[in-house]
Amino acid sequence: MPTDAYLVLEDGSVYQGESFGATATAYGEVVFNTSMTGYQEILTDPSYAGQIVVATYPLIGNYGVNATDVESRRVQAAGYVVRQVAAYPSHVASTGAIHDYLAAQGVPGISQIDTRAVTRRLRSQGAMMGCITTEMTPQEALARLAQAPRYVDLDHVSLVSTKEKYSWKNGAESRDISKNSGIMVAVTDCGLKLSILRNLRRRGCSVTVVPATATTEEVLALKPQGVVFSPGPGDPAMLSYAIRTVEGLIGKAPIMGICLGHQLLARAFGASTYKLKFGHHGGNHPVQDLATGKVYITAQNHGFAVDAATLPQGLEVSHLNLNDGTVEGIRHQRLPVMGIQFHSEAAPGPLDNEYLFDRFLSMIKEGV
């Protein structure tokens, strides 16, 4: 028989459903994701560390899980909320069911609840702390939730970043960094998705990944021709160590910031960031490239944004979100520096924006 589970939000709202995955308790900021597919990529995206993800698409798990559709070494989301879990997944590449996948990694899920109602509440009230539990009553869970650390008060990047540098090629890590070849790109791991490395490798780059705590001197010691600051979880204002590294690299190497990396770039130049009401999470966000006027559908996963009014002279907005007008990209008018708020690597989502990796490599070659 299915085990009862509860989703409890900090405003006191309670949703009763059925447990899948691990029978456990998890706390986190509750956000909704609008992607129709790609649940395994979403769950393994380090940007979801510390968050409970609500899937707006009603059926999850129908094509199972596999060893390929992963963006990191493990499930990063704290918990998963869905309307219905497919009982019998079917796909030629499937090696198992999402229930067993989450259970093996100790991550709880809850199904058979009205995810539309949860999403409407988050849209109206904003993202909020929540709890999935199979072990407590709703009243007990709400009391524990009130004592749990707030999402914005934690440095989630330190929990998901690599602890030591490594080279990455042919889909695997290698500690022998000396064997790299081609354009050398250093990637600062603030919550790195493997698809970023795949995109760089497909373009002939040698890739060395460094921890988010790597100093300017440690990055420059690799003699990179370009530096990428990756996406990641949490509030960029918590990451003074990464911001100092960006500051030290400006003018010394071409830089591309993606999502959180984009926010770190902006803050390194003196701009401010702020928390969005319910964030951008999904694969269907329209963004306009102001240089060309073209509109692209983008994959996004972030809860903070850059304040355009605080951008200093020389740093300009390059992309805009057409849903809410928020900043989706910046570039420097003189220095080889660019940042994008969305995920050019998708995974999941449209591949419309891989051209931005080409733009970054052109910036390296041309120095502008």
C-alpha positions in Angstrom: 0.0 0.0 0.0 1.3 3.5 -0.7 2.7 5.5 2.2 1.0 8.7 3.1 3.2 11.8 2.7 2.7 15.5 3.3 3.9 18.7 1.6 3.8 21.5 4.2 4.4 25.1 3.2 5.6 27.8 5.7 2.3 29.7 5.3 0.6 26.7 6.9 -0.9 25.2 3.8 -0.9 21.4 3.7 -1.1 18.9 0.8 -1.6 15.2 1.5 -0.4 12.7 -1.1 1.5 9.5 -1.6 5.2 9.0 -1.0 7.5 7.9 -3.7 11.3 7.8 -3.7 12.7 7.7 -0.1 10.5 7.6 2.9 12.1 10.5 4.6 11.8 14.2 5.5 13.3 17.0 3.4 13.3 20.8 3.9 13.9 23.4 1.2 12.6 26.4 -0.7 9.6 25.2 -2.8 9.7 26.3 -6.5 7.9 25.2 -9.6 9.4 24.1 -12.9 7.4 24.4 -16.2 9.4 21.9 -18.3 7.4 19.1 -19.8 10.3 16.7 -20.0 13.8 16.4 -18.7 13.0 15.5 -15.1 16.3 13.7 -14.6 18.3 16.6 -15.8 16.3 18.9 -13.5 16.8 16.7 -10.5 20.5 16.4 -11.0 21.0 20.2 -11.7 23.1 21.6 -8.8 21.2 24.9 -9.1 18.3 23.1 -7.4 20.4 22.3 -4.3 18.4 23.3 -1.2 15.1 23.4 -3.1 12.0 21.2 -3.4 10.9 21.2 -7.0 7.2 21.1 -8.1 6.6 19.7 -11.6 3.8 21.6 -13.4 3.6 18.8 -16.0 1.2 16.2 -14.6 2.9 13.0 -15.5 6.5 12.3 -14.4 8.7 9.2 -14.9 7.0 7.8 -18.0 10.4 7.3 -19.9 12.3 6.1 -16.8 15.8 7.1 -15.9 19.2 6.3 -17.4 22.9 6.9 -17.0 23.1 9.6 -19.7 20.5 12.2 -18.8 22.4 13.5 -15.8 23.9 16.9 -15.1 26.0 16.0 -12.0 27.0 13.0 -10.0 23.8 12.8 -7.9 20.3 14.1 -7.4 20.7 17.7 -6.1 17.1 18.7 -5.4 16.0 18.3 -1.8 12.6 16.8 -2.8 10.2 16.3 -5.7 6.5 17.1 -6.0 4.4 15.7 -8.8 0.8 15.0 -9.8 1.3 11.5 -11.0 4.3 9.1 -11.2 4.3 6.6 -14.1 4.0 3.1 -12.7 5.5 1.4 -15.7 8.1 3.5 -17.5 8.9 2.7 -21.1 11.9 3.7 -23.2 14.6 1.9 -25.0 17.3 3.7 -22.9 15.5 3.3 -19.6 17.4 1.5 -16.9 15.0 2.0 -14.0 12.1 3.9 -12.5 12.2 7.4 -10.9 10.8 6.0 -7.7 13.9 3.7 -7.2 16.2 6.4 -8.5 15.2 8.8 -5.8 15.0 6.1 -3.1 18.5 5.0 -3.8 19.7 8.6 -3.2 17.6 9.2 -0.1 15.5 11.9 -1.8 11.8 12.0 -0.9 9.0 12.7 -3.4 5.3 13.2 -3.1 2.6 12.4 -5.7 -1.2 12.5 -6.0 -1.5 16.1 -5.0 -2.9 19.0 -7.0 0.3 20.6 -8.3 -1.8 23.3 -10.1 -3.0 24.5 -6.7 0.6 24.5 -5.3 1.9 26.4 -8.3 -0.9 29.0 -8.1 0.0 29.5 -4.4 3.6 30.0 -5.2 2.8 32.4 -8.0 0.6 34.5 -5.8 2.5 34.3 -2.5 6.0 33.8 -3.9 8.5 30.9 -3.4 8.5 29.8 0.2 10.1 27.3 2.5 8.5 23.9 2.7 8.8 20.3 3.9 8.1 16.9 2.4 7.6 14.3 5.1 6.5 10.7 5.6 7.6 10.8 9.3 5.7 13.6 10.9 2.2 15.1 11.2 1.6 18.3 9.4 1.6 20.2 12.7 5.0 18.7 13.7 6.4 19.4 10.2 5.3 23.1 10.4 6.9 23.5 13.8 10.2 22.0 12.5 10.0 24.1 9.4 9.9 27.2 11.4 13.2 26.3 13.0 14.9 25.2 9.7 17.6 27.4 8.1 16.2 29.7 5.4 17.3 29.0 1.9 18.7 32.5 1.4 20.8 32.3 4.5 22.9 29.3 3.3 25.9 29.1 1.0 24.7 26.2 -1.2 27.5 26.6 -3.6 30.0 25.3 -1.1 28.0 22.1 -0.9 27.9 21.4 -4.6 31.2 22.7 -5.9 34.1 20.3 -6.6 36.7 20.3 -3.9 39.7 20.0 -6.3 40.5 21.0 -9.9 40.3 18.4 -12.7 40.4 18.3 -16.4 37.3 17.0 -18.3 37.4 15.4 -21.7 35.5 12.8 -23.7 32.7 12.7 -21.1 35.0 11.9 -18.2 37.1 13.5 -15.5 40.9 13.2 -15.6 43.2 14.4 -12.9 46.1 14.6 -15.5 45.5 18.2 -16.5 48.7 18.2 -18.6 47.1 16.3 -21.5 44.6 19.0 -22.4 44.8 20.4 -26.0 43.0 23.2 -27.9 41.7 26.5 -26.6 42.1 26.2 -22.8 39.0 27.2 -20.8 38.9 27.3 -17.0 35.4 26.6 -15.6 34.7 27.7 -12.1 32.3 25.2 -10.5 29.6 27.1 -8.7 27.1 24.3 -9.3 28.3 23.1 -12.7 26.1 21.2 -15.2 27.9 18.6 -17.3 26.2 20.0 -20.5 28.4 23.1 -20.2 31.5 20.9 -20.4 30.0 18.9 -23.2 29.4 22.1 -25.2 32.9 23.4 -24.7 34.5 20.0 -25.6 32.4 19.8 -28.8 33.9 23.1 -29.8 37.4 21.8 -29.4 38.2 23.3 -26.0 40.4 21.9 -23.4 38.5 22.2 -20.1 39.8 22.4 -16.6 37.3 22.7 -13.8 38.2 24.5 -10.5 36.4 24.9 -7.2 34.2 27.9 -6.6 36.7 28.9 -3.9 39.6 29.1 -6.4 41.4 32.4 -6.1 42.4 34.7 -9.0 46.0 33.5 -8.8 45.0 29.8 -8.9 42.9 30.4 -12.0 45.5 32.4 -13.8 48.1 29.8 -12.9 46.3 27.5 -15.4 47.0 30.0 -18.1 43.4 29.9 -19.4 42.5 31.6 -22.6 39.0 32.1 -21.3 37.1 31.6 -18.0 33.5 30.4 -17.5 31.7 31.0 -14.2 29.0 28.3 -14.0 25.4 28.4 -12.9 24.7 27.4 -9.3 22.2 27.7 -6.4 21.4 30.4 -3.9 22.0 34.1 -3.4 25.1 35.6 -5.2 25.5 38.1 -2.3 26.6 35.1 -0.2 29.6 34.4 -2.4 32.1 37.1 -1.6 35.0 34.7 -2.3 33.8 34.0 -5.9 33.1 37.7 -6.5 36.7 38.6 -5.5 38.0 36.0 -8.0 35.9 37.6 -10.8 37.2 41.1 -9.8 40.7 39.8 -10.1 40.2 38.2 -13.5 38.5 41.2 -15.2 40.8 42.5 -17.9 43.2 39.5 -17.5 41.1 36.9 -19.4 37.9 36.8 -21.4 35.0 35.8 -19.1 31.6 34.3 -19.6 29.1 34.0 -16.7 26.1 31.7 -16.9 23.1 32.2 -14.6 24.7 32.5 -11.2 28.0 33.2 -12.9 26.3 36.1 -14.7 25.1 37.5 -11.4 28.6 37.2 -9.9 29.9 39.2 -12.9 27.4 42.0 -12.3 28.2 42.2 -8.6 32.0 42.2 -9.4 31.4 45.4 -11.4 29.4 46.9 -8.6 25.9 46.2 -9.7 23.2 44.8 -7.3 21.0 41.7 -7.5 17.6 41.0 -6.0 15.4 38.0 -5.3 12.5 37.4 -7.7 9.1 36.6 -6.4 9.0 33.0 -7.6 12.0 32.8 -9.9 12.3 31.5 -13.4 12.4 27.7 -13.6 11.6 25.9 -16.9 12.3 25.5 -20.6 9.9 28.1 -22.2 11.1 31.6 -21.3 11.2 34.1 -24.2 14.4 36.3 -24.3 15.4 38.9 -26.8 18.9 39.4 -27.9 19.1 43.2 -28.1 22.1 43.1 -30.6 20.1 41.3 -33.2 16.5 41.8 -32.1 15.9 38.0 -32.3 13.8 36.3 -29.7 14.9 32.9 -28.3 13.1 30.4 -26.1 15.4 29.7 -23.2 15.9 27.2 -20.4 16.1 28.9 -17.0 16.7 28.1 -13.4 17.3 31.0 -11.0 15.7 32.9 -8.2 17.7 36.1 -8.3 18.2 38.7 -11.0 20.5 41.7 -11.8 19.2 45.2 -11.1 19.6 47.0 -14.5 19.5 50.4 -12.7 22.7 49.6 -10.9 24.8 48.6 -13.8 28.0 50.8 -14.0 29.2 52.7 -17.0 30.6 50.4 -19.6 28.4 47.4 -18.7 25.2 47.2 -20.7 22.2 45.0 -20.9 22.5 42.5 -23.9 19.3 40.4 -23.3 15.9 41.0 -21.9 13.2 38.6 -20.6 10.0 39.3 -22.5 7.7 38.0 -19.8 8.8 40.4 -17.0 11.5 42.7 -18.4 14.2 41.4 -16.2 17.9 41.4 -17.2 18.8 38.2 -19.1 22.3 39.2 -20.3 25.1 41.7 -19.9 28.2 42.6 -21.9 31.0 45.0 -21.4 31.5 47.6 -24.1 35.3 47.4 -24.1 36.4 44.3 -22.2 35.9 40.7 -23.3 33.2 40.0 -20.7 29.7 38.6 -21.2 27.0 37.2 -19.0 23.7 35.4 -19.6 21.0 34.7 -17.0 19.6 31.7 -18.9 21.1 28.3 -19.7 22.7 28.3 -23.1 23.4 24.6 -22.6 19.7 23.9 -22.0 19.4 20.3 -20.5 16.5 20.3 -20.4 15.1 22.8 -22.8 15.6 24.2 -26.3 19.0 24.3 -28.0 18.4 27.7 -29.5 21.1 29.3 -27.4 24.2 27.2 -27.9 25.4 30.0 -30.3 26.4 31.9 -27.2 29.3 29.4 -26.6 30.4 30.3 -30.2 30.2 34.0 -29.3 32.3 33.4 -26.2 35.0 31.5 -28.3 35.0 34.3 -30.9 35.5 36.8 -28.0 38.5 34.7 -26.9 40.0 34.6 -30.4 39.4 38.2 -31.2 40.0 39.6 -27.7 36.8 41.6 -27.7 
